[in-house]
Amino acid sequence: MSRAEEGCLRYEYSYGMAEDELLLTEVWQDAEAIEFHKNSEHFARLGELKAEYVENTEFMKFSAEQV
């Protein structure tokens, strides 16, 4: 669902360094696209699943200016 959202430039999973670590990389066009995503039905459902099955979640936000 997220990959099909307008403004989603990248949405991919990869394994981390630890055996039980899963990384999610998201790149969005702008803050409005992120807000739209955060208010979507599937984002709410993911939150419910994470509350039940995920032990820890860490968010890191990076931004870059075009040169």
Stockholm file with secondary structure:
# STOCKHOLM 1.0

chainA/1-67         MSRAEEGCLRYEYSYGMAEDELLLTEVWQDAEAIEFHKNSEHFARLGELKAEYVENTEFMKFSAEQV
#=GR chainA/1-67 SS CGGGSTTEEEEEEEECSSTTCEEEEEEESSHHHHHHHHTSHHHHHHHHHHHHHCSCCCCCCCCCCCC
#=GC SS_cons        CGGGSTTEEEEEEEECSSTTCEEEEEEESSHHHHHHHHTSHHHHHHHHHHHHHCSCCCCCCCCCCCC
//
